[in-house]
């Protein structure tokens, strides 16, 4: 009797997925796991002759598992020096700025808010995902006691948007596309939630564990990912989930977004 190959030899790769992050990860109407990020990784691995095993895992735990090598692939990451230690990164898969959103009442109380650092001198409560890196400015401030006192850590962005809708948060930091497609439609009209500043304009990448994925595999993965951009497959996938024309260079939105608002690359 033939012995089954170990997962690595059979080219099965574990991929982080969590259903509360539409359009990037979501449960499809037929019950299957899907989403823009999930479908993209599944397709790249398929073209490489590999299989994706989507693992339901929240962001903080996934970072730990990726570092330990118990998780192979984590899409939607921003690159930081700390993450470079344990992850290899691909080219961009998406461009959607992280923005600071505030309720109308919070904006009225803090009309002079111009930078992320200005939060330190306010009494605002801002929702952020545990272990998230929202760009260089956020990373530089994250250990500042006065800044950290303004943060309320949530397990995912959907929870933060729900808390904002019920008045338990003054604001939150969110991906622009997720905000337009999921978060803002959840808000009562009277709350007048608006974006007040850009926190980061970094591109989202795919992280591959240095412990479980060698450099040759990572290079091949990135080359196949480039093929999905060049042959138009990735832009078509993005437009199916995100609902706006995709800029072929930035992989961000151009022209009108799903709600009719402007979604220009920034």
C-alpha positions as CSV (number, residue, x, y, z in Angstrom):
1,X,0.0,0.0,0.0
2,X,1.4,3.4,-1.0
3,X,2.1,5.8,1.8
4,X,0.4,9.2,1.6
5,X,2.9,12.1,1.1
6,X,3.2,14.6,3.9
7,X,1.3,17.9,3.3
8,X,4.4,19.8,2.2
9,X,5.4,17.1,-0.4
10,X,1.9,16.9,-1.7
11,X,2.0,20.7,-2.1
12,X,-0.9,21.6,0.2
13,X,-0.6,25.0,1.6
14,X,-2.6,26.4,4.5
15,X,-4.1,29.9,3.9
16,X,-5.6,32.2,6.4
17,X,-9.3,33.0,5.9
18,X,-11.9,34.6,8.1
19,X,-15.5,35.3,7.0
20,X,-16.0,38.7,8.6
21,X,-13.8,40.5,6.1
22,X,-15.9,41.0,2.9
23,X,-15.0,41.5,0.1
24,X,-11.6,40.0,0.9
25,X,-12.8,36.9,2.8
26,X,-16.5,35.8,3.1
27,X,-18.8,32.9,3.2
28,X,-20.4,32.4,-0.3
29,X,-24.2,31.9,-0.7
30,X,-23.6,28.2,-1.2
31,X,-21.7,27.9,2.0
32,X,-18.2,27.7,0.5
33,X,-15.2,29.8,1.6
34,X,-14.4,32.5,-0.8
35,X,-13.6,36.2,-1.3
36,X,-11.2,38.2,-3.4
37,X,-8.1,37.3,-1.3
38,X,-9.1,33.7,-0.8
39,X,-10.0,33.1,-4.5
40,X,-6.7,34.7,-5.6
41,X,-4.5,32.5,-3.5
42,X,-6.5,29.4,-4.5
43,X,-5.9,30.2,-8.1
44,X,-2.2,31.0,-7.8
45,X,-1.7,27.7,-6.0
46,X,-3.8,25.8,-8.6
47,X,-1.6,27.2,-11.4
48,X,1.4,25.9,-9.4
49,X,-0.1,22.5,-9.1
50,X,-0.8,22.9,-5.4
51,X,-3.9,22.9,-3.2
52,X,-5.0,25.6,-0.8
53,X,-6.4,24.6,2.5
54,X,-8.4,27.7,3.8
55,X,-8.1,27.9,7.6
56,X,-10.6,30.0,9.6
57,X,-8.4,32.1,11.8
58,X,-8.5,35.6,13.3
59,X,-5.8,38.1,12.5
60,X,-3.8,38.1,15.7
61,X,-3.6,34.3,15.9
62,X,-2.7,34.1,12.2
63,X,0.3,36.3,12.7
64,X,1.6,34.0,15.5
65,X,0.9,30.9,13.4
66,X,2.6,32.4,10.3
67,X,5.7,33.2,12.3
68,X,5.8,29.7,13.8
69,X,5.3,28.1,10.4
70,X,2.1,26.4,11.3
71,X,0.3,28.7,8.7
72,X,1.8,29.0,5.3
73,X,0.1,31.9,3.6
74,X,-1.6,35.1,4.8
75,X,-3.0,37.5,2.2
76,X,-3.8,41.1,2.8
77,X,-0.7,42.0,4.9
78,X,1.2,45.3,5.0
79,X,5.0,44.9,5.0
80,X,6.8,46.1,8.2
81,X,10.4,45.5,9.4
82,X,9.0,43.3,12.2
83,X,7.1,41.1,9.7
84,X,10.0,40.8,7.4
85,X,11.7,38.7,10.0
86,X,9.2,35.9,9.7
87,X,7.5,36.4,6.3
88,X,8.4,36.6,2.6
89,X,6.2,39.1,0.7
90,X,4.8,39.1,-2.8
91,X,4.0,42.0,-5.1
92,X,0.8,44.0,-4.5
93,X,-2.6,42.3,-4.7
94,X,-4.7,45.3,-3.8
95,X,-4.6,49.0,-3.2
96,X,-7.1,50.6,-0.8
97,X,-6.0,53.2,1.7
98,X,-6.5,52.8,5.4
99,X,-8.6,55.8,6.6
100,X,-9.6,57.2,10.0
101,X,-13.4,57.4,10.2
102,X,-15.2,59.5,12.8
103,X,-18.8,60.0,13.7
104,X,-20.3,63.5,13.2
105,X,-20.4,64.1,16.9
106,X,-16.7,63.2,17.2
107,X,-15.8,65.5,14.3
108,X,-17.6,68.4,15.9
109,X,-15.7,67.9,19.2
110,X,-12.3,67.6,17.4
111,X,-12.4,69.9,14.4
112,X,-8.6,70.5,14.4
113,X,-7.6,66.8,14.0
114,X,-5.1,66.8,11.2
115,X,-2.7,63.9,11.9
116,X,-2.9,60.5,13.6
117,X,-0.6,61.9,16.4
118,X,-3.3,64.5,17.2
119,X,-5.4,61.7,18.7
120,X,-3.2,61.8,21.7
121,X,-4.7,65.0,22.9
122,X,-8.3,64.0,22.5
123,X,-10.8,61.9,24.5
124,X,-11.8,59.8,21.5
125,X,-12.2,56.0,21.5
126,X,-10.9,54.6,18.2
127,X,-11.5,51.0,17.1
128,X,-8.5,49.1,15.7
129,X,-7.9,45.4,15.0
130,X,-5.6,43.6,17.4
131,X,-2.1,43.1,15.9
132,X,-3.0,45.1,12.8
133,X,-0.3,47.4,11.2
134,X,-2.1,50.4,9.5
135,X,1.1,51.9,8.0
136,X,4.3,53.6,9.2
137,X,2.5,56.4,11.1
138,X,0.4,54.0,13.1
139,X,3.4,51.7,13.8
140,X,5.5,54.6,15.0
141,X,2.8,55.6,17.5
142,X,1.5,52.3,18.6
143,X,3.6,52.1,21.8
144,X,3.1,55.7,22.8
145,X,1.0,55.6,26.0
146,X,-1.1,58.7,25.2
147,X,-1.9,57.3,21.7
148,X,-2.5,53.8,22.9
149,X,-5.0,55.1,25.5
150,X,-7.2,56.3,22.6
151,X,-7.4,52.8,21.0
152,X,-10.0,50.1,21.6
153,X,-8.9,46.7,20.3
154,X,-11.4,44.6,18.4
155,X,-11.1,41.1,16.9
156,X,-12.1,42.3,13.4
157,X,-13.3,45.4,11.5
158,X,-16.9,44.2,11.3
159,X,-17.1,44.3,15.1
160,X,-15.6,47.8,15.1
161,X,-18.2,49.0,12.6
162,X,-21.0,47.5,14.7
163,X,-19.7,49.3,17.8
164,X,-19.5,52.6,15.9
165,X,-23.1,52.1,14.7
166,X,-24.3,51.7,18.4
167,X,-22.2,54.7,19.7
168,X,-19.7,52.6,21.6
169,X,-16.8,54.0,19.5
170,X,-16.2,57.5,18.3
171,X,-14.3,56.2,15.2
172,X,-12.2,53.5,13.7
173,X,-9.4,52.8,11.2
174,X,-10.6,50.9,8.2
175,X,-9.7,49.8,4.7
176,X,-11.5,52.2,2.3
177,X,-13.1,49.4,0.2
178,X,-14.3,47.5,3.2
179,X,-15.7,50.7,4.7
180,X,-17.6,51.6,1.5
181,X,-19.0,48.1,0.9
182,X,-19.6,46.9,4.5
183,X,-19.0,49.5,7.2
184,X,-20.6,52.7,6.1
185,X,-23.9,51.0,5.0
186,X,-24.2,49.7,8.6
187,X,-24.2,53.2,10.1
188,X,-27.4,55.2,11.0
189,X,-27.7,58.1,8.6
190,X,-27.8,60.5,11.6
191,X,-24.4,59.4,12.7
192,X,-22.8,61.2,9.7
193,X,-19.7,59.0,9.8
194,X,-17.0,60.3,7.5
195,X,-13.3,59.7,6.7
196,X,-11.2,62.5,8.2
197,X,-7.6,61.6,7.3
198,X,-5.5,59.0,5.4
199,X,-3.6,56.8,7.8
200,X,-1.7,54.8,5.2
201,X,-1.5,54.3,1.4
202,X,0.6,51.1,1.4
203,X,-0.4,48.2,-0.8
204,X,-1.7,45.0,0.5
205,X,0.6,42.0,-0.1
206,X,0.6,38.3,0.5
207,X,2.9,37.0,3.3
208,X,4.4,33.6,3.2
209,X,5.9,32.0,6.3
210,X,9.7,31.8,6.2
211,X,9.6,28.7,8.4
212,X,7.4,26.7,6.1
213,X,7.9,28.2,2.6
214,X,11.3,28.3,1.1
215,X,12.6,31.1,-1.1
216,X,12.3,29.2,-4.3
217,X,8.6,28.5,-3.7
218,X,8.0,32.1,-2.8
219,X,9.7,33.3,-6.0
220,X,7.6,30.9,-8.1
221,X,4.4,32.0,-6.2
222,X,5.2,35.7,-7.0
223,X,5.9,34.9,-10.6
224,X,2.6,33.1,-11.0
225,X,0.8,35.9,-9.2
226,X,2.3,38.3,-11.8
227,X,0.9,36.1,-14.6
228,X,-2.6,36.5,-13.1
229,X,-2.2,40.3,-13.4
230,X,-0.7,40.2,-16.9
231,X,-3.4,37.9,-18.4
232,X,-6.2,40.0,-16.8
233,X,-7.5,37.3,-14.4
234,X,-6.7,39.2,-11.2
235,X,-8.3,42.5,-12.3
236,X,-11.4,40.6,-13.4
237,X,-11.6,38.8,-10.0
238,X,-11.1,42.1,-8.1
239,X,-13.9,43.8,-10.1
240,X,-16.3,40.9,-9.4
241,X,-15.8,41.2,-5.7
242,X,-15.1,44.9,-5.2
243,X,-17.4,46.4,-7.9
244,X,-15.2,49.1,-9.4
245,X,-12.9,49.2,-12.4
246,X,-9.4,48.2,-11.4
247,X,-6.4,50.3,-12.2
248,X,-4.0,47.8,-13.9
249,X,-0.9,49.5,-12.3
250,X,-2.0,50.3,-8.8
251,X,-4.6,47.5,-8.5
252,X,-6.8,50.1,-6.8
253,X,-10.2,51.4,-7.8
254,X,-10.8,54.0,-10.6
255,X,-13.9,55.9,-11.5
256,X,-17.0,55.1,-9.4
257,X,-17.2,52.7,-6.4
258,X,-20.0,50.3,-5.6
259,X,-21.9,53.1,-3.8
260,X,-21.4,55.6,-6.7
261,X,-18.8,57.5,-4.8
262,X,-15.4,58.4,-6.2
263,X,-12.7,55.7,-5.6
264,X,-9.6,57.2,-7.3
265,X,-6.2,55.6,-6.8
266,X,-4.2,57.6,-4.2
